[in-house]
């Protein structure tokens, strides 16, 4: 989907959204009356953000060439990237175009989950490739809480293990999961955050023996999964965040807000 682009007077912030952190940041920006354009990829996400005369929310995806046009037509003066830790493509495009146009860029990274005192059940891996190349999944009843995009990677394990997946409650997520080989009785559609009681009940209901998640931090429910894994004695595989070199980065909301004020 292409954005409908309109020229704005004055320099605007570009907030790359789609996360709970970006929603909090957008509300603060709106309260200050700063000029800002927020981008998200779904209509459902759009409803989470305030929309004022100075803060607008656009839905869609941009390629590199469209992004250059977006910078020009929206008169972007600074970028705050609060996209999901695994949404590497948009981050890399934004950094590249911002550098070309000498526009300040700040990565607002959600804090990592704190390791529990008892982390004996946690298996930290650097990538899905490492997980799939090993024998971690063999003959296990596996719950995948990794989003639907990565599910096709597990297609060859469907006959060597019993795979279940928790996905977002969207038609696109359901269609992608079924296309990846998951039957409807091995899928559950829930929008995070998932309460600990419900998380634990789901593991019990499916008799899960191994859980795979991303290092998505508190907002992604990682700490809850770590706690339940320790309590139930179920191994939890945590796939590390992609390694990206950002020009500047913070997990501090006040620091991110100061950057927004300085670049208005």
C-alpha positions in Angstrom: 0.0 0.0 0.0 1.3 3.5 -0.9 1.0 6.5 1.4 -1.0 9.5 0.3 1.6 12.1 0.6 0.9 15.8 1.1 3.4 18.6 1.6 3.5 20.1 5.1 4.9 23.5 6.1 7.8 23.3 8.5 10.1 20.4 9.5 8.4 17.4 10.9 9.5 14.4 13.0 9.1 11.0 11.5 8.2 8.4 14.1 8.5 4.9 12.9 5.7 3.2 14.9 4.1 -0.2 15.4 5.2 -0.8 19.0 3.8 0.1 22.5 6.9 2.3 23.0 6.1 4.3 19.9 2.5 4.9 21.1 3.8 6.3 24.4 6.2 8.5 22.5 3.5 9.7 20.1 1.2 10.7 22.9 4.0 12.8 24.5 4.8 14.4 21.1 1.2 15.2 20.6 0.9 16.8 24.0 3.7 19.1 23.2 2.2 20.1 19.8 5.2 19.0 17.8 4.9 18.4 14.1 5.1 14.7 13.6 4.2 12.0 11.1 3.8 8.5 12.5 4.0 5.5 10.1 2.5 2.1 10.9 1.8 -0.9 8.6 -1.7 -1.9 9.6 -5.1 -0.1 10.2 -5.4 -1.8 13.6 -2.2 -0.1 14.7 -3.4 3.2 13.5 -6.2 3.3 16.0 -3.7 3.3 18.9 -2.2 6.7 18.1 -3.5 10.2 18.8 -4.2 12.2 15.7 -4.2 16.0 15.9 -3.7 18.8 13.5 0.1 18.5 14.0 0.4 14.7 14.4 -0.8 12.5 11.7 -0.7 8.7 11.3 -0.1 7.1 7.9 -0.7 3.4 7.1 1.4 1.5 4.6 4.8 0.4 3.5 7.5 2.2 1.6 10.4 1.1 -0.5 13.7 3.0 -0.7 12.7 5.3 -3.5 9.3 6.1 -2.0 11.0 6.8 1.3 13.1 9.5 -0.4 9.9 11.1 -1.7 8.3 10.7 1.7 11.2 12.7 3.3 10.9 15.5 0.8 7.1 15.8 0.7 6.7 15.5 4.5 9.6 17.9 5.1 11.2 15.4 7.6 13.8 17.0 9.8 14.5 14.1 12.2 13.8 10.4 12.5 12.9 8.5 15.7 12.9 4.8 14.9 10.7 3.0 17.5 9.9 0.0 15.2 9.9 -3.6 16.5 13.4 -4.9 17.3 13.1 -7.5 14.5 11.8 -5.0 11.8 15.4 -4.6 10.5 14.5 -3.7 6.9 12.7 -0.4 7.7 15.4 0.6 10.2 18.2 0.1 7.7 16.3 2.0 5.0 15.5 4.9 7.3 19.2 5.1 8.5 20.4 5.0 4.9 18.1 7.8 3.6 18.6 9.9 6.7 22.4 9.7 6.3 22.1 10.7 2.6 20.1 13.8 3.5 22.1 14.5 6.7 19.0 14.2 8.9 19.4 13.3 12.6 18.3 9.7 13.4 17.7 8.1 16.8 16.9 4.5 17.5 14.4 4.2 20.4 15.0 0.5 21.4 12.7 -1.2 23.9 14.6 -2.4 27.0 15.7 -6.0 27.0 14.1 -8.4 29.5 15.9 -8.9 32.8 17.3 -12.4 33.3 15.6 -14.3 36.1 17.5 -15.5 39.1 16.7 -19.1 37.9 17.6 -19.0 34.2 18.5 -22.7 33.9 15.6 -23.3 31.6 16.6 -20.5 29.1 18.5 -21.5 25.9 19.8 -18.3 24.3 20.5 -18.6 20.5 21.8 -16.1 18.0 19.4 -16.9 15.2 16.6 -19.1 13.9 19.2 -20.8 11.6 21.1 -22.0 14.7 17.9 -23.3 16.2 16.8 -25.2 13.1 20.3 -26.6 12.4 20.4 -28.2 15.9 18.3 -30.9 17.4 16.4 -28.7 19.9 12.9 -29.4 18.3 13.2 -33.1 17.7 10.1 -35.0 19.0 9.2 -32.0 21.1 5.8 -30.4 21.6 6.8 -26.9 20.6 5.0 -23.6 21.1 6.2 -20.9 18.7 5.6 -17.4 19.9 7.6 -15.7 17.1 5.1 -14.1 14.8 3.8 -15.5 11.6 6.6 -14.3 9.3 9.1 -16.8 10.7 6.8 -19.8 10.7 7.7 -21.0 7.1 11.2 -21.7 8.4 9.7 -24.5 10.5 7.9 -26.3 7.7 10.5 -29.2 7.5 10.0 -29.8 11.2 6.3 -30.5 11.0 6.8 -34.3 10.7 9.6 -34.5 13.2 7.9 -32.6 16.1 4.5 -31.3 17.1 4.4 -27.6 16.4 1.9 -25.1 17.8 1.9 -21.3 17.2 0.5 -18.3 18.8 -0.2 -15.6 16.3 -1.9 -12.2 16.0 -5.7 -12.2 15.5 -5.6 -11.1 11.9 -6.6 -12.7 8.7 -3.1 -12.2 7.2 -1.5 -14.0 10.2 -3.9 -16.9 10.0 -3.5 -17.3 6.2 0.3 -17.1 6.5 0.3 -19.7 9.3 -1.9 -22.2 7.4 0.3 -21.7 4.4 3.3 -22.6 6.5 1.7 -26.0 7.4 -0.1 -25.3 10.6 -3.5 -26.8 11.0 -6.2 -24.7 12.7 -6.1 -26.9 15.9 -2.5 -26.0 16.4 -3.0 -22.2 16.2 -4.3 -19.7 18.7 -4.8 -16.0 17.9 -4.2 -13.6 20.7 -2.9 -10.1 20.8 -0.1 -9.4 23.4 0.4 -8.8 26.2 -0.7 -12.2 27.4 -1.4 -12.5 31.2 0.8 -15.0 33.0 -2.2 -17.1 34.0 -3.4 -17.5 30.4 0.1 -18.1 29.2 0.6 -20.9 31.7 -2.8 -22.4 30.9 -2.0 -22.5 27.2 1.3 -24.4 27.9 -0.6 -26.9 30.0 -3.5 -27.3 27.6 -1.2 -28.2 24.7 1.2 -30.2 26.9 4.1 -28.1 25.7 7.6 -29.4 26.3 9.6 -26.5 24.6 8.8 -22.8 23.9 10.5 -20.6 21.3 10.3 -16.8 21.6 12.1 -13.7 20.4 14.1 -11.5 22.7 11.3 -9.0 22.5 11.6 -7.5 26.0 8.9 -6.7 28.5 6.5 -5.4 25.9 6.7 -8.7 24.0 6.0 -10.8 27.1 9.5 -12.2 27.3 9.8 -11.8 31.1 6.5 -13.6 31.7 7.7 -16.5 29.6 10.9 -16.7 31.4 9.1 -16.8 34.8 6.7 -19.6 33.7 9.5 -21.6 32.1 11.4 -21.5 35.4 8.2 -22.4 37.3 7.2 -25.3 35.1 10.6 -26.5 34.2 10.0 -26.1 30.5 12.9 -25.1 28.3 12.6 -21.6 26.7 14.6 -20.9 23.5 15.2 -17.1 23.2 16.3 -15.9 19.7 18.5 -12.9 20.0 17.7 -9.6 18.4 19.3 -8.9 15.1 22.6 -7.0 15.4 22.2 -3.6 13.9 24.7 -0.7 14.1 22.7 2.5 14.9 24.2 6.0 14.7 22.7 6.7 18.1 20.4 4.7 20.3 18.5 5.0 23.6 16.0 3.0 25.7 15.2 6.1 27.8 11.9 7.8 27.0 13.0 11.2 28.4 16.1 11.1 26.2 14.0 10.3 23.1 11.6 13.1 23.9 14.5 15.5 24.3 15.8 14.5 20.9 12.3 15.3 19.5 12.3 18.8 21.0 15.8 19.6 19.9 15.1 18.7 16.3 11.8 20.7 15.9 
